[in-house]
Amino acid sequence: MRRSEAKGTAARTAVVFTALAHASRREILLVLNFHGGRMTAGEIAERFACRWPTTTRHLRVLEQAGLVRVRKVGRTRVYQLQSADLRKSIETWLQWFRPGRPA
């Protein structure tokens, strides 16, 4: 992997891990996963005790990290889990810890 490519991958990984750092965001991802990967913002918010602005802030961080996609349907926002992108980011990071990988 070239140095510039490695820097880009590291930056992308940092964004994903920053999004995953908060327990509520991890829980949102789990809720989405266990509900077929797609829910409205209202359905997600019903699951959490925090206020609506806090929930939308968490959803925005997940969207910016590429872990969810949002689509407007009328006045409703539908969030869809991007589980393949999540797996790819984590697996890419874990490759650095493969046995026999040069330092």
Helices and strands as residue ranges (DSSP letters): H 3-20, H 23-34, E 38-40, H 41-46, H 52-64, E 68-73, E 76-81, H 83-94, G 95-97
